[in-house]
Amino acid sequence: MAAIKTTRRLGEILVDKGVTTPDQIHIALTEQKKSKDHLGKILVRLGFATEAIIRDVIGGVIGQESVDLNRAVADSEAVSMIPKDMARRMRVLPIDFDRSSGQLTVAMADIFNVVALDQLSAHVAGTAEIIPVLAGEVEIEKAIDQFYGFELSVDGILNEIETGEIDYQSLDAETDEYSQPVVRLVNALLSDAVKRGASDIHFEPEEGFLRFRYRIDGVLRQIRSLHKNYWSAIAVRLKVMAGLDIAETRAPQDGRISLSLSGRAVDFRVSTLPTVYGENIVLRILDRQKGIVPLDQLDMHDDEKTTLKLMVARPEGIILVTGPTGSGKTTTLYSILSYLNTESVNIMTLEDPVEYPMTMIRQTSANETSRLDFASGIRSLMRQDPDIILVGEIRDEDTATMALRAAMTGHQVFSTLHTNSALGAIPRLLDIGVKPDILAGNIIGVVAQRLIRRLCDSCKEAYQLGDLERNLLGLKGSDRQQNIYRPKGCPVCENQGYKGRIALMEILRFDSDMDELVARKGTQKELLRMSLSKGFKPLVDAGADRVREGSTSLEEVSRVVDLTSRLKQN
C-alpha cells in the first residue's frame, strides 16, 4: 500500500511541476501494471521525462541529495571497495571514499533498499560506513561499465600510457571516452587534487618533461612528472573540457570546467599561457563546499568574531577586506554574505568572475566580455533596489567613489582592496583620489588577513625556545619557560608537518574618533596609536598568539608576517 501512495505522490508532483501531463501519468500507471517497474523508469522508457528530471524530483520529495553521474569522475579507491558483480547486481556505484571520516558514498537508484544497504555494509564492515545518495538507474549502469572497465588509478593509467599508444583524434569524442587513458588520467588528477584539498593544479611543461603540481595549504607540491610526448594530448583534453579553442596555442585562453566529484559539483577555472616549452595550464579549484563557510565556523578567536559581527550590524557604510591574492578574502566575504542572507534583504554582487553561486543573492560578472566594469556596474546595481552590495575589488578612483557613494546613500557595501595592512587601506584610498572627508564617517571597518598553515595535531612536537624566539613572541617572566611547537611529519599530513590552514586577521573598527583623525589627514603613526588604544590587534600580535597557543609554528608565521617589528616593542 505504501508503494502505491509513493507512486501516486510522485505522479502528482510531476504533474504539478509541469514535467508530465495527467494523461502521460495515466499511460505510465497502465504500463506499470504489466511490467511491475517503478513509475520513474516507465516514464523515461516512454520518453515522457528524462532520468535526470525524475532523479531530481524524487530527491526533492524525500529530502535526499541526488548526484548526476553523467559528469561524475571515478574515485579509484572507492571503486576498489565494491566488486563489479556486486555493484551491477545491486545497481549501486561507489563514488567517493573519505579516509578521514571512513565514509563510503554510494550512488543508488533506490536508497531505501534495505537488503542492498545491509549487504554493502557487511561487505565493507570495519573499514567504511555506507552513505547512500540518489542517482538514476540508467546512469548507474552506464557508469559501472566505465568505472569498472578501465584502469582508474593515476599510477596504473601512467603505466598504461607508457606502454600503449594514444589516439589523439578521439580525445574530444563524446562516446567511449573512457577507453582513452589520457581522459582517465586528467579525471584522476582532478579527483585526486580535490580529495587532497588542493586549491590549484599546475600543468607545467619543461624542456624534456611535464610537471604536475598541486597547491595545498598555500604551498606548491610536485605530484608527478611525465614525458613531454604526452603533454599535447593532455592539453587538448583539458581544453576540450573547458570549451577552449584546441587549435590556439599562441594566445592565452580562459575557460571553466564543471564536474561531479565525491558526489558534489566542483568547478575549475582554467587558464592557459604560452611559454618557452609549450602552453602552461593552471586550474583554480572552486569547491563550493569549502568556499562558502558559515561565519560561526570560521576559525577566528571569539573577540575577532564579536568585532566582525558588530561591524556587519551597522546598516550603512563600507567594509573592506584586504590582503594579497590567495589570502582568503573571498571566503571571508562570502561567509559574511551568507550570515546576512535572509528573505528580508536584497543582496547584489559584482564580481570578476563569480566564483561560487549563492541562493537568493543576485550575482553579476564584471569583465571585458560583458562590457561591464565595476564603476558602471555599481550604477546599474543601485537601480535594482539593493540593501547590501558586494563589489569584487576597488581598483581605481571611479570604483572607489561609486562604492562610497552607495555607502553614503544608505547601503551596506563590501569590497576588497590590495594593501599590506588594515591601516594601509586609508593611504591607499587617498592615493587613488578619494577625498578624506568622504572617507570619514563612511568606513565601518577594515579587515586585513593572511592564511597560515596549521600544525598537524598528530605529529607536532614541542621544543624549548631560544632568547630571540622568546623576544619575538613577547614572552616575559614565567611565560618564558613555555614550550611552543614545530612541524615533524607523519602519514596523516603526508609528511608535511602541517594540515589545514588558519586565517590571521587584524580587524580595524572605525568610530567617531577615527573618523575625525581620517578627516584631518592624520599620519599612519597617529592612526596606529589611536587604534591600539581602542584594542586593535595587529597581524604580528595575532600571529604570535597562534604560535603561543600551539596552532602553528614560529617559522610559518614568519613566512607571512614580519615578526621582527616586535623586537622594537619588547
Disulfide bonds with the S-S distance in Angstrom:
none
